[in-house]
Amino acid sequence: MARKKAKARSRKVSRAKRSFIDYNSLTFILFLVFVLFVSVLLVARMLAAN
């Protein structure tokens, strides 16, 4: 019984880690998209100024 419980616990931990990694990568991708968007806006503004 104890082994089964330990297995279930480790499975839960691995699942939580996986979702945490997915969440981090998602926020990172959103941040990259935001940075790209801002840089494009700045370039467009510079071109408009010229």
PDB file of N, H, CA, C and O in Angstrom:
ATOM      1  N   MET A   1       0.826  -1.214   0.000  1.00  0.00           N
ATOM      2  CA  MET A   1       0.000   0.000   0.000  1.00  0.00           C
ATOM      3  C   MET A   1       0.858   1.261   0.000  1.00  0.00           C
ATOM      4  O   MET A   1       0.587   2.214  -0.731  1.00  0.00           O
ATOM      5  N   ALA A   2       1.876   1.252   0.815  1.00  0.00           N
ATOM      6  H   ALA A   2       2.097   0.478   1.409  1.00  0.00           H
ATOM      7  CA  ALA A   2       2.718   2.445   0.906  1.00  0.00           C
ATOM      8  C   ALA A   2       3.372   2.730  -0.443  1.00  0.00           C
ATOM      9  O   ALA A   2       3.507   3.885  -0.847  1.00  0.00           O
ATOM     10  N   ARG A   3       3.779   1.656  -1.139  1.00  0.00           N
ATOM     11  H   ARG A   3       3.669   0.718  -0.810  1.00  0.00           H
ATOM     12  CA  ARG A   3       4.422   1.860  -2.444  1.00  0.00           C
ATOM     13  C   ARG A   3       3.453   2.498  -3.428  1.00  0.00           C
ATOM     14  O   ARG A   3       3.822   3.403  -4.177  1.00  0.00           O
ATOM     15  N   LYS A   4       2.214   2.021  -3.424  1.00  0.00           N
ATOM     16  H   LYS A   4       1.914   1.285  -2.816  1.00  0.00           H
ATOM     17  CA  LYS A   4       1.221   2.595  -4.328  1.00  0.00           C
ATOM     18  C   LYS A   4       1.046   4.085  -4.047  1.00  0.00           C
ATOM     19  O   LYS A   4       0.999   4.895  -4.973  1.00  0.00           O
ATOM     20  N   LYS A   5       0.950   4.439  -2.774  1.00  0.00           N
ATOM     21  H   LYS A   5       0.988   3.781  -2.023  1.00  0.00           H
ATOM     22  CA  LYS A   5       0.782   5.849  -2.409  1.00  0.00           C
ATOM     23  C   LYS A   5       1.974   6.675  -2.888  1.00  0.00           C
ATOM     24  O   LYS A   5       1.801   7.773  -3.416  1.00  0.00           O
ATOM     25  N   ALA A   6       3.185   6.143  -2.701  1.00  0.00           N
ATOM     26  H   ALA A   6       3.326   5.251  -2.271  1.00  0.00           H
ATOM     27  CA  ALA A   6       4.383   6.869  -3.124  1.00  0.00           C
ATOM     28  C   ALA A   6       4.367   7.066  -4.637  1.00  0.00           C
ATOM     29  O   ALA A   6       4.710   8.137  -5.138  1.00  0.00           O
ATOM     30  N   LYS A   7       3.967   6.021  -5.354  1.00  0.00           N
ATOM     31  H   LYS A   7       3.688   5.151  -4.947  1.00  0.00           H
ATOM     32  CA  LYS A   7       3.907   6.135  -6.819  1.00  0.00           C
ATOM     33  C   LYS A   7       2.925   7.230  -7.230  1.00  0.00           C
ATOM     34  O   LYS A   7       3.235   8.064  -8.082  1.00  0.00           O
ATOM     35  N   ALA A   8       1.737   7.223  -6.621  1.00  0.00           N
ATOM     36  H   ALA A   8       1.485   6.546  -5.930  1.00  0.00           H
ATOM     37  CA  ALA A   8       0.724   8.224  -6.958  1.00  0.00           C
ATOM     38  C   ALA A   8       1.263   9.629  -6.668  1.00  0.00           C
ATOM     39  O   ALA A   8       1.055  10.559  -7.446  1.00  0.00           O
ATOM     40  N   ARG A   9       1.962   9.765  -5.529  1.00  0.00           N
ATOM     41  H   ARG A   9       2.131   9.009  -4.896  1.00  0.00           H
ATOM     42  CA  ARG A   9       2.481  11.084  -5.167  1.00  0.00           C
ATOM     43  C   ARG A   9       3.504  11.553  -6.203  1.00  0.00           C
ATOM     44  O   ARG A   9       3.465  12.705  -6.636  1.00  0.00           O
ATOM     45  N   SER A  10       4.427  10.654  -6.603  1.00  0.00           N
ATOM     46  H   SER A  10       4.459   9.719  -6.251  1.00  0.00           H
ATOM     47  CA  SER A  10       5.449  11.042  -7.576  1.00  0.00           C
ATOM     48  C   SER A  10       4.795  11.405  -8.913  1.00  0.00           C
ATOM     49  O   SER A  10       5.230  12.327  -9.602  1.00  0.00           O
ATOM     50  N   ARG A  11       3.739  10.660  -9.264  1.00  0.00           N
ATOM     51  H   ARG A  11       3.386   9.911  -8.704  1.00  0.00           H
ATOM     52  CA  ARG A  11       3.040  10.964 -10.513  1.00  0.00           C
ATOM     53  C   ARG A  11       2.436  12.370 -10.446  1.00  0.00           C
ATOM     54  O   ARG A  11       2.531  13.140 -11.402  1.00  0.00           O
ATOM     55  N   LYS A  12       1.815  12.696  -9.306  1.00  0.00           N
ATOM     56  H   LYS A  12       1.738  12.070  -8.530  1.00  0.00           H
ATOM     57  CA  LYS A  12       1.229  14.032  -9.136  1.00  0.00           C
ATOM     58  C   LYS A  12       2.300  15.110  -9.276  1.00  0.00           C
ATOM     59  O   LYS A  12       2.084  16.128  -9.934  1.00  0.00           O
ATOM     60  N   VAL A  13       3.446  14.880  -8.658  1.00  0.00           N
ATOM     61  H   VAL A  13       3.621  14.053  -8.124  1.00  0.00           H
ATOM     62  CA  VAL A  13       4.527  15.872  -8.704  1.00  0.00           C
ATOM     63  C   VAL A  13       4.992  16.077 -10.138  1.00  0.00           C
ATOM     64  O   VAL A  13       5.178  17.210 -10.582  1.00  0.00           O
ATOM     65  N   SER A  14       5.182  14.959 -10.872  1.00  0.00           N
ATOM     66  H   SER A  14       5.030  14.038 -10.512  1.00  0.00           H
ATOM     67  CA  SER A  14       5.657  15.085 -12.248  1.00  0.00           C
ATOM     68  C   SER A  14       4.631  15.849 -13.090  1.00  0.00           C
ATOM     69  O   SER A  14       4.995  16.665 -13.937  1.00  0.00           O
ATOM     70  N   ARG A  15       3.348  15.575 -12.846  1.00  0.00           N
ATOM     71  H   ARG A  15       3.053  14.911 -12.158  1.00  0.00           H
ATOM     72  CA  ARG A  15       2.306  16.277 -13.608  1.00  0.00           C
ATOM     73  C   ARG A  15       2.349  17.771 -13.294  1.00  0.00           C
ATOM     74  O   ARG A  15       2.236  18.601 -14.196  1.00  0.00           O
ATOM     75  N   ALA A  16       2.512  18.112 -12.020  1.00  0.00           N
ATOM     76  H   ALA A  16       2.604  17.438 -11.287  1.00  0.00           H
ATOM     77  CA  ALA A  16       2.562  19.524 -11.631  1.00  0.00           C
ATOM     78  C   ALA A  16       3.767  20.195 -12.272  1.00  0.00           C
ATOM     79  O   ALA A  16       3.672  21.317 -12.768  1.00  0.00           O
ATOM     80  N   LYS A  17       4.907  19.499 -12.260  1.00  0.00           N
ATOM     81  H   LYS A  17       4.985  18.587 -11.857  1.00  0.00           H
ATOM     82  CA  LYS A  17       6.103  20.081 -12.875  1.00  0.00           C
ATOM     83  C   LYS A  17       5.871  20.342 -14.356  1.00  0.00           C
ATOM     84  O   LYS A  17       6.250  21.388 -14.882  1.00  0.00           O
ATOM     85  N   ARG A  18       5.239  19.370 -15.023  1.00  0.00           N
ATOM     86  H   ARG A  18       4.931  18.520 -14.595  1.00  0.00           H
ATOM     87  CA  ARG A  18       5.010  19.527 -16.457  1.00  0.00           C
ATOM     88  C   ARG A  18       4.136  20.754 -16.734  1.00  0.00           C
ATOM     89  O   ARG A  18       4.459  21.560 -17.606  1.00  0.00           O
ATOM     90  N   SER A  19       3.028  20.899 -15.991  1.00  0.00           N
ATOM     91  H   SER A  19       2.766  20.244 -15.282  1.00  0.00           H
ATOM     92  CA  SER A  19       2.132  22.035 -16.202  1.00  0.00           C
ATOM     93  C   SER A  19       2.852  23.348 -15.871  1.00  0.00           C
ATOM     94  O   SER A  19       2.628  24.369 -16.520  1.00  0.00           O
ATOM     95  N   PHE A  20       3.725  23.305 -14.845  1.00  0.00           N
ATOM     96  H   PHE A  20       3.907  22.475 -14.317  1.00  0.00           H
ATOM     97  CA  PHE A  20       4.472  24.515 -14.482  1.00  0.00           C
ATOM     98  C   PHE A  20       5.397  24.922 -15.617  1.00  0.00           C
ATOM     99  O   PHE A  20       5.506  26.105 -15.939  1.00  0.00           O
ATOM    100  N   ILE A  21       6.066  23.943 -16.229  1.00  0.00           N
ATOM    101  H   ILE A  21       5.978  22.982 -15.968  1.00  0.00           H
ATOM    102  CA  ILE A  21       6.966  24.237 -17.348  1.00  0.00           C
ATOM    103  C   ILE A  21       6.157  24.807 -18.521  1.00  0.00           C
ATOM    104  O   ILE A  21       6.575  25.775 -19.156  1.00  0.00           O
ATOM    105  N   ASP A  22       4.999  24.201 -18.802  1.00  0.00           N
ATOM    106  H   ASP A  22       4.660  23.415 -18.286  1.00  0.00           H
ATOM    107  CA  ASP A  22       4.158  24.698 -19.890  1.00  0.00           C
ATOM    108  C   ASP A  22       3.757  26.149 -19.632  1.00  0.00           C
ATOM    109  O   ASP A  22       3.777  26.981 -20.538  1.00  0.00           O
ATOM    110  N   TYR A  23       3.392  26.440 -18.376  1.00  0.00           N
ATOM    111  H   TYR A  23       3.376  25.764 -17.639  1.00  0.00           H
ATOM    112  CA  TYR A  23       2.978  27.793 -18.029  1.00  0.00           C
ATOM    113  C   TYR A  23       4.129  28.768 -18.222  1.00  0.00           C
ATOM    114  O   TYR A  23       3.929  29.866 -18.743  1.00  0.00           O
ATOM    115  N   ASN A  24       5.339  28.381 -17.807  1.00  0.00           N
ATOM    116  H   ASN A  24       5.502  27.490 -17.384  1.00  0.00           H
ATOM    117  CA  ASN A  24       6.499  29.257 -17.968  1.00  0.00           C
ATOM    118  C   ASN A  24       6.779  29.513 -19.446  1.00  0.00           C
ATOM    119  O   ASN A  24       7.021  30.654 -19.838  1.00  0.00           O
ATOM    120  N   SER A  25       6.750  28.466 -20.270  1.00  0.00           N
ATOM    121  H   SER A  25       6.554  27.538 -19.951  1.00  0.00           H
ATOM    122  CA  SER A  25       7.022  28.647 -21.689  1.00  0.00           C
ATOM    123  C   SER A  25       5.948  29.532 -22.320  1.00  0.00           C
ATOM    124  O   SER A  25       6.246  30.337 -23.203  1.00  0.00           O
ATOM    125  N   LEU A  26       4.696  29.385 -21.870  1.00  0.00           N
ATOM    126  H   LEU A  26       4.454  28.731 -21.153  1.00  0.00           H
ATOM    127  CA  LEU A  26       3.618  30.208 -22.413  1.00  0.00           C
ATOM    128  C   LEU A  26       3.853  31.678 -22.105  1.00  0.00           C
ATOM    129  O   LEU A  26       3.733  32.523 -22.992  1.00  0.00           O
ATOM    130  N   THR A  27       4.186  31.992 -20.862  1.00  0.00           N
ATOM    131  H   THR A  27       4.284  31.306 -20.141  1.00  0.00           H
ATOM    132  CA  THR A  27       4.439  33.389 -20.500  1.00  0.00           C
ATOM    133  C   THR A  27       5.647  33.920 -21.258  1.00  0.00           C
ATOM    134  O   THR A  27       5.665  35.081 -21.666  1.00  0.00           O
ATOM    135  N   PHE A  28       6.663  33.070 -21.450  1.00  0.00           N
ATOM    136  H   PHE A  28       6.648  32.126 -21.119  1.00  0.00           H
ATOM    137  CA  PHE A  28       7.860  33.488 -22.184  1.00  0.00           C
ATOM    138  C   PHE A  28       7.508  33.823 -23.630  1.00  0.00           C
ATOM    139  O   PHE A  28       7.980  34.822 -24.172  1.00  0.00           O
ATOM    140  N   ILE A  29       6.672  32.979 -24.257  1.00  0.00           N
ATOM    141  H   ILE A  29       6.289  32.167 -23.816  1.00  0.00           H
ATOM    142  CA  ILE A  29       6.261  33.229 -25.642  1.00  0.00           C
ATOM    143  C   ILE A  29       5.465  34.530 -25.724  1.00  0.00           C
ATOM    144  O   ILE A  29       5.673  35.327 -26.639  1.00  0.00           O
ATOM    145  N   LEU A  30       4.555  34.749 -24.771  1.00  0.00           N
ATOM    146  H   LEU A  30       4.386  34.101 -24.028  1.00  0.00           H
ATOM    147  CA  LEU A  30       3.774  35.990 -24.760  1.00  0.00           C
ATOM    148  C   LEU A  30       4.696  37.196 -24.625  1.00  0.00           C
ATOM    149  O   LEU A  30       4.500  38.214 -25.289  1.00  0.00           O
ATOM    150  N   PHE A  31       5.714  37.073 -23.753  1.00  0.00           N
ATOM    151  H   PHE A  31       5.873  36.246 -23.214  1.00  0.00           H
ATOM    152  CA  PHE A  31       6.667  38.164 -23.563  1.00  0.00           C
ATOM    153  C   PHE A  31       7.422  38.441 -24.857  1.00  0.00           C
ATOM    154  O   PHE A  31       7.616  39.601 -25.223  1.00  0.00           O
ATOM    155  N   LEU A  32       7.849  37.390 -25.554  1.00  0.00           N
ATOM    156  H   LEU A  32       7.691  36.448 -25.257  1.00  0.00           H
ATOM    157  CA  LEU A  32       8.564  37.561 -26.818  1.00  0.00           C
ATOM    158  C   LEU A  32       7.673  38.255 -27.846  1.00  0.00           C
ATOM    159  O   LEU A  32       8.117  39.163 -28.549  1.00  0.00           O
ATOM    160  N   VAL A  33       6.420  37.823 -27.928  1.00  0.00           N
ATOM    161  H   VAL A  33       6.060  37.085 -27.357  1.00  0.00           H
ATOM    162  CA  VAL A  33       5.484  38.441 -28.881  1.00  0.00           C
ATOM    163  C   VAL A  33       5.310  39.917 -28.552  1.00  0.00           C
ATOM    164  O   VAL A  33       5.273  40.758 -29.450  1.00  0.00           O
ATOM    165  N   PHE A  34       5.201  40.233 -27.256  1.00  0.00           N
ATOM    166  H   PHE A  34       5.230  39.550 -26.526  1.00  0.00           H
ATOM    167  CA  PHE A  34       5.041  41.624 -26.835  1.00  0.00           C
ATOM    168  C   PHE A  34       6.259  42.453 -27.233  1.00  0.00           C
ATOM    169  O   PHE A  34       6.118  43.563 -27.747  1.00  0.00           O
ATOM    170  N   VAL A  35       7.452  41.915 -26.995  1.00  0.00           N
ATOM    171  H   VAL A  35       7.566  41.013 -26.578  1.00  0.00           H
ATOM    172  CA  VAL A  35       8.684  42.632 -27.348  1.00  0.00           C
ATOM    173  C   VAL A  35       8.751  42.854 -28.860  1.00  0.00           C
ATOM    174  O   VAL A  35       9.104  43.944 -29.311  1.00  0.00           O
ATOM    175  N   LEU A  36       8.416  41.828 -29.643  1.00  0.00           N
ATOM    176  H   LEU A  36       8.130  40.942 -29.276  1.00  0.00           H
ATOM    177  CA  LEU A  36       8.425  41.965 -31.097  1.00  0.00           C
ATOM    178  C   LEU A  36       7.436  43.044 -31.531  1.00  0.00           C
ATOM    179  O   LEU A  36       7.747  43.875 -32.385  1.00  0.00           O
ATOM    180  N   PHE A  37       6.244  43.025 -30.937  1.00  0.00           N
ATOM    181  H   PHE A  37       5.991  42.350 -30.244  1.00  0.00           H
ATOM    182  CA  PHE A  37       5.222  44.012 -31.280  1.00  0.00           C
ATOM    183  C   PHE A  37       5.713  45.427 -30.999  1.00  0.00           C
ATOM    184  O   PHE A  37       5.539  46.318 -31.830  1.00  0.00           O
ATOM    185  N   VAL A  38       6.328  45.644 -29.827  1.00  0.00           N
ATOM    186  H   VAL A  38       6.470  44.920 -29.152  1.00  0.00           H
ATOM    187  CA  VAL A  38       6.836  46.969 -29.467  1.00  0.00           C
ATOM    188  C   VAL A  38       7.945  47.400 -30.419  1.00  0.00           C
ATOM    189  O   VAL A  38       7.979  48.550 -30.857  1.00  0.00           O
ATOM    190  N   SER A  39       8.853  46.479 -30.739  1.00  0.00           N
ATOM    191  H   SER A  39       8.825  45.545 -30.383  1.00  0.00           H
ATOM    192  CA  SER A  39       9.951  46.838 -31.644  1.00  0.00           C
ATOM    193  C   SER A  39       9.408  47.202 -33.024  1.00  0.00           C
ATOM    194  O   SER A  39       9.896  48.142 -33.651  1.00  0.00           O
ATOM    195  N   VAL A  40       8.412  46.474 -33.499  1.00  0.00           N
ATOM    196  H   VAL A  40       8.016  45.710 -32.990  1.00  0.00           H
ATOM    197  CA  VAL A  40       7.812  46.790 -34.807  1.00  0.00           C
ATOM    198  C   VAL A  40       7.168  48.167 -34.756  1.00  0.00           C
ATOM    199  O   VAL A  40       7.301  48.946 -35.700  1.00  0.00           O
ATOM    200  N   LEU A  41       6.469  48.479 -33.664  1.00  0.00           N
ATOM    201  H   LEU A  41       6.360  47.846 -32.897  1.00  0.00           H
ATOM    202  CA  LEU A  41       5.856  49.794 -33.521  1.00  0.00           C
ATOM    203  C   LEU A  41       6.919  50.891 -33.555  1.00  0.00           C
ATOM    204  O   LEU A  41       6.744  51.911 -34.221  1.00  0.00           O
ATOM    205  N   LEU A  42       8.017  50.678 -32.837  1.00  0.00           N
ATOM    206  H   LEU A  42       8.159  49.849 -32.296  1.00  0.00           H
ATOM    207  CA  LEU A  42       9.090  51.677 -32.810  1.00  0.00           C
ATOM    208  C   LEU A  42       9.677  51.873 -34.203  1.00  0.00           C
ATOM    209  O   LEU A  42       9.911  53.007 -34.622  1.00  0.00           O
ATOM    210  N   VAL A  43       9.911  50.797 -34.913  1.00  0.00           N
ATOM    211  H   VAL A  43       9.721  49.876 -34.573  1.00  0.00           H
ATOM    212  CA  VAL A  43      10.469  50.900 -36.277  1.00  0.00           C
ATOM    213  C   VAL A  43       9.501  51.649 -37.178  1.00  0.00           C
ATOM    214  O   VAL A  43       9.911  52.512 -37.954  1.00  0.00           O
ATOM    215  N   ALA A  44       8.217  51.323 -37.080  1.00  0.00           N
ATOM    216  H   ALA A  44       7.884  50.622 -36.450  1.00  0.00           H
ATOM    217  CA  ALA A  44       7.221  51.999 -37.910  1.00  0.00           C
ATOM    218  C   ALA A  44       7.188  53.496 -37.592  1.00  0.00           C
ATOM    219  O   ALA A  44       7.065  54.322 -38.496  1.00  0.00           O
ATOM    220  N   ARG A  45       7.299  53.840 -36.316  1.00  0.00           N
ATOM    221  H   ARG A  45       7.399  53.169 -35.581  1.00  0.00           H
ATOM    222  CA  ARG A  45       7.284  55.243 -35.918  1.00  0.00           C
ATOM    223  C   ARG A  45       8.519  55.966 -36.463  1.00  0.00           C
ATOM    224  O   ARG A  45       8.426  57.099 -36.935  1.00  0.00           O
ATOM    225  N   MET A  46       9.670  55.301 -36.394  1.00  0.00           N
ATOM    226  H   MET A  46       9.746  54.380 -36.012  1.00  0.00           H
ATOM    227  CA  MET A  46      10.903  55.895 -36.923  1.00  0.00           C
ATOM    228  C   MET A  46      10.784  56.111 -38.428  1.00  0.00           C
ATOM    229  O   MET A  46      11.178  57.159 -38.939  1.00  0.00           O
ATOM    230  N   LEU A  47      10.247  55.132 -39.131  1.00  0.00           N
ATOM    231  H   LEU A  47       9.927  54.280 -38.716  1.00  0.00           H
ATOM    232  CA  LEU A  47      10.080  55.263 -40.581  1.00  0.00           C
ATOM    233  C   LEU A  47       9.102  56.397 -40.901  1.00  0.00           C
ATOM    234  O   LEU A  47       9.310  57.153 -41.851  1.00  0.00           O
ATOM    235  N   ALA A  48       8.051  56.510 -40.118  1.00  0.00           N
ATOM    236  H   ALA A  48       7.882  55.896 -39.347  1.00  0.00           H
ATOM    237  CA  ALA A  48       7.080  57.588 -40.331  1.00  0.00           C
ATOM    238  C   ALA A  48       7.733  58.946 -40.072  1.00  0.00           C
ATOM    239  O   ALA A  48       7.453  59.919 -40.773  1.00  0.00           O
ATOM    240  N   ALA A  49       8.598  59.006 -39.070  1.00  0.00           N
ATOM    241  H   ALA A  49       8.826  58.216 -38.501  1.00  0.00           H
ATOM    242  CA  ALA A  49       9.272  60.268 -38.761  1.00  0.00           C
ATOM    243  C   ALA A  49      10.206  60.655 -39.901  1.00  0.00           C
ATOM    244  O   ALA A  49      10.322  61.831 -40.247  1.00  0.00           O
ATOM    245  N   ASN A  50      10.867  59.661 -40.482  1.00  0.00           N
ATOM    246  H   ASN A  50      10.773  58.706 -40.201  1.00  0.00           H
ATOM    247  CA  ASN A  50      11.770  59.954 -41.594  1.00  0.00           C
ATOM    248  C   ASN A  50      10.959  60.277 -42.841  1.00  0.00           C
ATOM    249  O   ASN A  50      11.532  60.553 -43.895  1.00  0.00           O
TER     250      ASN A  50
END
